[in-house]
Amino acid sequence: MRLFPLCIKCRGNETDAPENKTLEDPMPLAPTDQIRSRFPALRRIHGRHPVAYFDGPGGTQVPEQVPAAMAHYLFHSNANAHWAFSTSAETERVRQQAREAMADLLCARAEEIVFGPNMTTLTYQLSRALGREMAPGDQIVVTELDHHANVDPWKALEEERGVTIRTLPLIPETGTLDLERFPELLGPRTRLVALGAASNAIGTLTDVAPLARMAREAGARVFVDAVHLAPHRRIRVGELHCDFLACSPYKFYGPHMGVLWLRGDLLENLDVPKVESAPNQGPERFELGTVNAEGMAGSTAAVDFLAGLAADGGSLGREPHADPSARRALLDAFFTELVPREAALLERLWNGLAAMPGVRLYGPPPGQDRAPTLSFTVDGKSPRDVSSRLAEEQGAFLSHGDFYAATLARRLGLGPDGMVRAGISVYTNAQEVDRVVEGVDIISSRRAGVSG
Ligand SMILES: Cc1ncc(COP(=O)(O)O)c(C=O)c1O
C-alpha cells in the first residue's frame, strides 16, 4: 500500500484524526471492502449474485451519508432562502456549505460555484448567456469525442445567433483527438472552445490545459466538460486555464445535480437570463428558480465522503471535514491513491477481454493515462443483448448505447445499439471485474457452446 506524506496539520473536526496523528503522518486510502460496506445498493441480489455496478459513468451508487444528509436537511431545515427565520438561515448555510465543498473538489472559490439540475441544463443556460455576446460569423470549436451535452448547446447558437461551429476531429484508431489540427481551428472570430476532459464513452483523457492556453491566447473563452473526469482525477481549475468547468455530483457518489464553475469576473459580468427579482449578485445569478437545497446537502456529503476515504482509512467520510485546508489535502490524498487502484482494475478488465477473439475494445489501452471506463462490442452479438445477459447471468450491470457521444459512435462505425460500457468506480473490486470477464467469455463465440 502506498502512503502519503502530507504537509498540513489536520485541523477542524479533531475527531476525524486518529489520536496524536496529523496529516504529516502516512494516510492510506480505505480498503475497497470497507468502502463497499458504506453502499447499501451493493447488498442488492440479482439472480444468484450481488449486483456488480459497472454503470458508474451513467451515475454512481451513493454511500449512506448522502441520503442521510438530504433527509436531515428536509426533516430539520427545509425552507426557502433569504427570510428572517431559522430554517431559512439554515438553508442558506447548507447552500453555502455545498459551494465550499465543491470549491474544495475543484480547487476553486466558493463564490464561483453554481448549482443546477444537471450539467446539460447548466450548459444550455450558459450557452444562452454567452450567445447574447455573439454575432453572425463568430466561431465556436467543439470536438468529435465529446458527450453531446458539450456540443449541442453550442450548436444551438448556429441557428440562434448565426455562429459557425468548427469541429476538432477524432482519430478513430486511437480514440484520441487529432490535436495537431487544433491550432488551425482557432482564428480571430473564435469566441469559445468547448473541450471534454474525459470521454464518458471510451475513457480517453484529453490534456485540456495546453489547448485552453492556446485558445485563450487567441482571445477565446474555454468551457471544460469535466463530468467524467471529476470521479477519477483531482481537478484544479486554476491549472486548466479554462473559464468555465462543469461536472455532476451524481457521477461522484452524490445526488442528481449539476455544478458549473465560472471564473469570478465572468460571474458578475455575463448577461445571464434571469428573473428580475432574483438575486443579481454571486452564483445565485445563475441559479434559476428555487434550488435543490437537499441535493446541495447531499453534494456536500459526497465530497466529505471522498475526503473521508483518505482520512485514516477508517473514518470513511462519516464526519464532515469542515476545515477547507484539511479537506483539500484529504482530497489530494484520495485521488493520488485512487488513480493506481482504478488503473489496476481497468488493466485487469482490458487484458481479460482483449484475450477473447471477437471482442473489440475501444479507446486507449491501459498503460496510457486514461479514465477507468472501457467500452467493447462482441462480434455477432448486439450490445443490448450482451448487457442483458451480463445482468441476468452475472448480476453485472453494464450500460449500452452511444452514451450521448453520438458523433464518436458514428466515427467508430458502431451500429444503433452502440457499445457495452464497463465503468470502474470506487466500490469496484477485482472479483466483480472477473465476473464480467467470465460473462463476456461465455457470451462471446469462444464459449458459446457452453451456455447454449
Ligand atoms: C462526459 C459527460 N458530459 C456531460 C454529461 C451530461 O451530464 P448531466 O446528466 O449532468 O447533464 C454526461 C452524462 O453522462 C457525461 O458523461
The ligand as an ORCA input file, in Angstrom:
! r2SCAN-3c Opt
* xyz 0 1
  C     -18.912     13.446    -20.156
  C     -20.324     13.851    -19.859
  N     -20.697     15.101    -20.122
  C     -21.940     15.536    -19.869
  C     -22.884     14.693    -19.341
  C     -24.247     15.225    -19.047
  O     -24.374     15.359    -17.653
  P     -25.768     15.612    -16.948
  O     -26.512     14.341    -16.927
  O     -25.400     16.119    -15.589
  O     -26.478     16.652    -17.746
  C     -22.552     13.374    -19.054
  C     -23.558     12.440    -18.552
  O     -23.454     11.253    -18.699
  C     -21.230     12.951    -19.314
  O     -20.850     11.705    -19.031
*
